[in-house]
Amino acid sequence: MSLKSLATIENWPVPTAAAGVVRADGTVAGTHGPVGRRFPLASVTKPLAAYAALVAHEEGAIDLDEPAGPPGSTVRHLLAHTSGLAFDEHRTTAAPGERRLYSNAGFEQLGEHIARAAEMPFAEYARQAVLEPLGMASTSLDGSPAKDGVSTVEDLLRFAAEVQVPRLLDPRTVAAAMTVQYPGTKGVLPGYGHQSPNDWGLGFEIRDGKSPHWTGAASSPGTFGHFGQAGTFLWIDPVAGAACAALADRPFGPWAAESWPPFTDAVLAELRAA
């Protein structure tokens, strides 16, 4: 079956876009566009990096609650954007756990921490721990583990299938990743303004009751994932039992804020009707 709703990416004001949906049982419900084309992920890099961090945790290389990042911060703080580090600078602007300060710098320090523990570059660890086992041959996490990943829709669907039914991780670990860390923490959701609370799991943003938001009005509160400033997103809706990845080659802006939610609602409606 192919989801007709995916074809609406043709209406997006972008040069090129690709999208796909994978169900929780691993079957691809539909794709549209050049799903084998490699696109810069921007911050959709973060869930992939977070998954590698969780593998490192299960392997015993790191512990979620060991010190990492600025003084008083832990691996968990870095994954949940509560370390106090600034957005794109390696300086502290709040005490750990105080505010949800979305931080590329935090993920970069997380990558450095894992690289030291694993005694190899973070990109190589991520390749061995996540990308290679899942057959994500077109994906690389070279550069910043916060924003420099490159991937395809095909590979992201492989990843989304894994997250829905984990093989690389204990399902309880993945359940923790989609559970709110430091509940009640306020902060700014990039591109969408101040949210109270600004709920986040371990490397995955959690929709809950946020408004405005980049997912759809029909998205369940338990929906989790990430979007990127490169015009990219990946959401996983456990109620729908499906995940959707979309990649484009136009930076995030008003076009995305206008196009993405109705697209998601159309996908969810078609999944429900199937």
C-alpha positions as CSV (number, residue, x, y, z in Angstrom):
1,M,0.0,0.0,0.0
2,S,1.2,3.5,-0.8
3,L,0.0,6.5,1.2
4,K,-1.4,9.1,-1.2
5,S,-0.9,11.8,1.5
6,L,2.8,11.5,1.1
7,A,2.5,13.0,-2.5
8,T,1.5,16.3,-1.0
9,I,5.2,17.1,-0.4
10,E,5.0,18.0,-4.1
11,N,3.2,21.1,-2.9
12,W,5.9,22.2,-0.6
13,P,7.8,25.3,-1.8
14,V,11.1,23.4,-1.9
15,P,13.4,22.3,-4.7
16,T,13.5,18.7,-3.6
17,A,11.7,16.7,-0.9
18,A,11.3,13.0,0.0
19,A,9.2,11.4,2.7
20,G,8.2,8.0,4.0
21,V,6.2,6.1,6.6
22,V,7.1,2.9,8.4
23,R,4.8,1.0,10.7
24,A,5.7,-0.4,14.1
25,D,6.0,-3.9,12.5
26,G,8.7,-2.6,10.2
27,T,6.7,-2.5,7.0
28,V,7.0,0.6,4.9
29,A,3.5,2.0,4.5
30,G,4.6,4.3,1.6
31,T,7.3,6.6,0.3
32,H,7.4,9.5,-2.1
33,G,10.3,11.4,-3.8
34,P,14.0,10.5,-4.0
35,V,14.1,8.4,-0.8
36,G,17.7,7.3,-1.5
37,R,19.0,10.8,-1.8
38,R,21.3,12.0,0.9
39,F,20.2,15.2,2.6
40,P,21.9,17.2,5.5
41,L,19.9,16.3,8.6
42,A,20.7,19.4,10.8
43,S,19.2,18.6,14.3
44,V,17.6,15.3,13.2
45,T,21.2,14.2,13.8
46,K,20.5,14.3,17.5
47,P,18.2,11.3,17.8
48,L,20.8,9.2,16.0
49,A,23.5,10.5,18.3
50,A,21.3,9.9,21.3
51,Y,20.7,6.3,20.3
52,A,24.4,5.7,20.1
53,A,24.7,7.2,23.6
54,L,22.1,4.8,24.8
55,V,24.0,1.9,23.3
56,A,27.1,3.1,25.1
57,H,25.1,3.2,28.3
58,E,23.9,-0.4,27.8
59,E,27.4,-1.6,26.9
60,G,28.7,-0.1,30.2
61,A,31.0,2.4,28.5
62,I,29.1,5.3,30.1
63,D,26.3,5.8,32.7
64,L,23.4,8.1,32.2
65,D,24.0,9.7,35.6
66,E,27.8,10.1,35.5
67,P,29.3,13.5,35.3
68,A,29.6,15.0,31.8
69,G,29.6,18.5,30.5
70,P,29.7,21.5,32.8
71,P,30.1,21.1,36.6
72,G,27.1,19.4,38.2
73,S,25.9,18.1,34.8
74,T,25.5,14.5,33.8
75,V,25.0,12.5,30.5
76,R,21.3,12.6,31.2
77,H,21.3,16.4,31.5
78,L,23.1,16.7,28.2
79,L,20.7,14.3,26.4
80,A,17.7,16.2,27.9
81,H,19.0,19.7,27.2
82,T,19.1,20.6,30.9
83,S,22.9,20.9,31.3
84,G,22.8,24.7,31.4
85,L,25.0,25.0,28.4
86,A,24.2,27.8,25.9
87,F,22.6,27.0,22.4
88,D,25.8,27.1,20.3
89,E,28.5,28.2,22.7
90,H,30.4,26.1,25.2
91,R,29.5,28.4,28.1
92,T,27.1,27.8,31.0
93,T,24.1,30.0,31.4
94,A,22.1,28.1,34.0
95,A,22.5,25.5,36.7
96,P,22.0,21.9,35.6
97,G,18.3,20.8,35.7
98,E,17.1,24.4,36.1
99,R,15.9,25.2,32.5
100,R,15.4,23.4,29.2
101,L,18.1,25.2,27.3
102,Y,18.3,23.6,23.8
103,S,22.0,23.1,23.2
104,N,24.0,22.0,20.3
105,A,27.1,22.5,22.5
106,G,25.6,20.0,24.9
107,F,25.5,17.3,22.3
108,E,29.0,18.1,21.2
109,Q,30.2,17.6,24.7
110,L,28.2,14.4,24.9
111,G,30.0,13.2,21.7
112,E,33.4,14.1,23.2
113,H,32.5,12.2,26.4
114,I,31.5,9.1,24.5
115,A,34.6,9.3,22.3
116,R,36.8,9.3,25.4
117,A,35.0,6.4,27.0
118,A,34.9,4.3,23.8
119,E,38.5,5.3,22.8
120,M,37.4,6.1,19.2
121,P,35.9,9.1,17.4
122,F,32.2,9.5,18.1
123,A,31.2,9.2,14.4
124,E,33.0,5.8,14.3
125,Y,31.3,4.7,17.5
126,A,27.9,5.7,16.1
127,R,28.6,3.8,12.9
128,Q,29.6,0.6,14.7
129,A,26.8,0.9,17.4
130,V,23.9,2.0,15.3
131,L,24.3,2.7,11.6
132,E,26.0,-0.5,10.5
133,P,23.8,-2.9,12.5
134,L,20.7,-1.2,11.1
135,G,22.0,-1.2,7.5
136,M,22.1,2.6,7.4
137,A,24.9,2.6,4.8
138,S,24.0,6.0,3.4
139,T,24.2,7.8,6.8
140,S,27.1,9.4,8.4
141,L,27.5,11.4,11.6
142,D,30.9,13.1,10.8
143,G,31.4,16.5,12.4
144,S,29.1,17.7,15.1
145,P,26.8,15.1,16.7
146,A,24.3,17.9,17.2
147,K,23.8,18.9,13.6
148,D,26.2,17.5,10.9
149,G,24.6,14.2,10.1
150,V,23.7,13.2,6.5
151,S,21.1,10.6,5.7
152,T,18.3,9.4,3.4
153,V,14.6,8.8,4.0
154,E,15.3,5.0,3.4
155,D,17.8,5.0,6.3
156,L,15.7,7.1,8.6
157,L,12.8,4.6,8.2
158,R,15.2,1.8,9.2
159,F,16.1,3.8,12.3
160,A,12.4,4.6,13.0
161,A,11.5,0.9,12.7
162,E,14.3,0.1,15.3
163,V,13.0,2.7,17.7
164,Q,9.5,1.4,17.5
165,V,10.5,-2.3,18.0
166,P,14.1,-2.1,19.5
167,R,16.7,-4.8,18.6
168,L,19.8,-2.9,19.5
169,L,18.6,-1.7,22.9
170,D,16.4,-3.0,25.7
171,P,12.9,-1.8,25.1
172,R,12.9,-0.3,28.6
173,T,15.8,1.9,27.6
174,V,13.9,3.2,24.6
175,A,10.8,3.7,26.7
176,A,13.0,5.9,29.0
177,A,14.2,7.9,26.0
178,M,10.6,8.8,25.1
179,T,9.7,9.6,28.7
180,V,9.9,13.2,30.0
181,Q,13.1,13.9,31.8
182,Y,13.0,16.7,34.5
183,P,9.2,17.2,34.2
184,G,7.9,20.7,34.4
185,T,11.0,22.3,33.0
186,K,10.3,25.4,30.9
187,G,12.2,26.5,27.8
188,V,12.2,27.7,24.2
189,L,11.5,25.2,21.5
190,P,13.6,26.5,18.6
191,G,11.4,28.0,15.9
192,Y,8.3,27.8,18.1
193,G,9.0,30.0,21.1
194,H,8.6,29.5,24.8
195,Q,6.9,26.4,26.0
196,S,5.8,25.7,29.5
197,P,6.6,22.9,30.0
198,N,9.1,22.2,27.3
199,D,9.1,18.4,27.6
200,W,12.0,16.4,26.3
201,G,13.1,12.8,26.7
202,L,16.7,11.5,26.1
203,G,17.6,13.0,22.8
204,F,14.0,13.0,21.6
205,E,11.6,15.9,21.8
206,I,8.2,14.9,23.2
207,R,5.1,16.6,21.8
208,D,2.7,16.5,24.8
209,G,0.5,19.6,24.8
210,K,2.9,22.0,23.1
211,S,1.4,24.7,20.9
212,P,2.4,25.7,18.3
213,H,4.3,22.6,17.2
214,W,5.8,21.1,14.1
215,T,3.7,17.9,14.3
216,G,0.0,17.8,13.6
217,A,-3.1,18.6,15.6
218,A,-4.0,14.9,15.4
219,S,-0.6,13.8,16.7
220,S,-0.8,12.0,20.0
221,P,0.7,13.7,23.1
222,G,3.2,10.7,23.2
223,T,4.6,11.6,19.7
224,F,8.3,12.1,19.9
225,G,11.1,12.9,17.5
226,H,13.0,15.9,16.1
227,F,13.0,18.4,13.4
228,G,16.0,20.2,11.9
229,Q,16.8,23.6,10.5
230,A,17.7,22.0,7.2
231,G,14.0,21.4,6.5
232,T,13.9,17.9,8.0
233,F,11.9,16.0,10.5
234,L,11.3,12.6,12.0
235,W,8.3,11.8,14.2
236,I,7.2,8.6,15.8
237,D,3.6,8.3,17.0
238,P,3.1,5.3,19.3
239,V,-0.7,5.6,19.2
240,A,-0.7,5.5,15.4
241,G,1.9,2.7,15.5
242,A,3.9,4.5,12.8
243,A,6.7,6.9,12.1
244,C,7.3,9.5,9.4
245,A,10.5,11.0,8.0
246,A,10.7,13.9,5.6
247,L,13.8,15.5,4.2
248,A,14.0,18.6,2.1
249,D,16.7,21.0,0.7
250,R,15.2,24.3,1.9
251,P,16.0,25.6,5.4
252,F,13.3,25.5,8.0
253,G,11.1,28.6,8.0
254,P,7.5,29.8,7.8
255,W,6.9,27.4,4.8
256,A,7.7,24.4,7.1
257,A,5.6,25.7,10.0
258,E,2.7,26.0,7.6
259,S,3.2,22.8,5.6
260,W,4.3,20.2,8.1
261,P,1.3,20.0,10.5
262,P,-1.4,19.5,7.8
263,F,0.9,17.0,6.1
264,T,1.2,15.0,9.3
265,D,-2.6,15.2,9.9
266,A,-3.2,13.9,6.4
267,V,-0.7,11.0,6.9
268,L,-2.3,10.1,10.3
269,A,-5.9,10.2,8.8
270,E,-4.8,7.9,6.0
271,L,-3.2,5.5,8.4
272,R,-6.3,5.4,10.6
273,A,-8.5,4.7,7.5
274,A,-6.3,1.9,6.3
